[in-house]
Amino acid sequence: MTNISRRSCLGAAAAALALSLPLAAQAQAPIVIKFSHVVAIDTPKGKAADMFAKKAAELTKGRVKVEVYANSTLYKDKEEMEALQLGAVQMLAPSLAKFGPLGVKEFEVFDLPFIFDNTAELHKVTQGPVGKLLLSKLEPKGIRGLAFWDNGFKSFSANKPLRAPADFRGVKMRIQSSKVLEAQMRALGSLPQVMAFSEVYQALQTGVVDGTENPISNLYTQKMHEVQKHLTLSEHGYLGYAVIVNKKFWDGLPADVHAQLEQAMKEATEHANKIAQAENEASLDAVRKSGKTTVYSPTPAERLEFKKATVKVHKEMESRIGKETLDAVYKETGFDPAKL
Ligand code: LMR
């Protein structure tokens, strides 16, 4: 080796040593994923988020730390979407009814009244190719969709019994930010009002709105049953989530961490979809036991009346959702609005 090449070798070694210190220090600092959501810890989504955090820590051996911020402690509905795009948080699981304002209107297909008869039909969509295609529509917004998590089917609540479409006339109903939900409430003759989830309890308590819709786990864990005298187990629509990450952040993760987080997400998704129904049933029991809310199960004839009153929303919203998406979902579920 010549003197010159020896010198350059030594120089390279010294440079590598200098670089290695900050790298070593960096390697010890965990990658932090801030995961913000708006519901209570004790809900299907809250439990699944915590499970993901636990699995991510286990599988990455502490290289990734998922910080879960529940109950809108960090951001409310609309703000959290903006925060994700700006990179202020890395992960969210907004309900599927909240993607319209982002410009991904296809997600509102999930809000259509009575589009899924049961969870098996729903899973054909969310766990199959249609679900995958829908998640891919988030990419141009700088968002990567990782999974769908269940909550469940919604019930109507108010301070008066809601047993037939006629009962909805003039009732102010809080909705999520979805044009399909707005059309559904109008089809029933009620007055829809978009509002962040964190504000619903107070709005119901003070009479800013009269009623709302949600799966029971959300109603109960936000104590809405304390300010709603009547609950109708209408199961007229579905509420679930898309787990999403900031794409730039996700794409920048090391390959091995990617694989470990994907595995953690797979396990959290299985968990979420397994516990959702039981969580809602437990909440329903708790609502009944509270004695504060009268729970009503509509007869099949009454449910049919709700179906007939709201089916026109499918056609009304076809151009907003996109005929292709609508037909793809109908094909999976067998729903045919013309049959009603
Ligand atoms: C709502 O805003 O009613 C729900 O979507 C909240 C949630 O995330 O379940």
Boltz pocket constraint, residues with backbone or C-beta under 6 A from the ligand:
constraints:
  - pocket:
      binder: B
      contacts: [[A, 38], [A, 39], [A, 45], [A, 93], [A, 94], [A, 95], [A, 151], [A, 176], [A, 195], [A, 196], [A, 197], [A, 213], [A, 214], [A, 218], [A, 239]]
      max_distance: 6.0
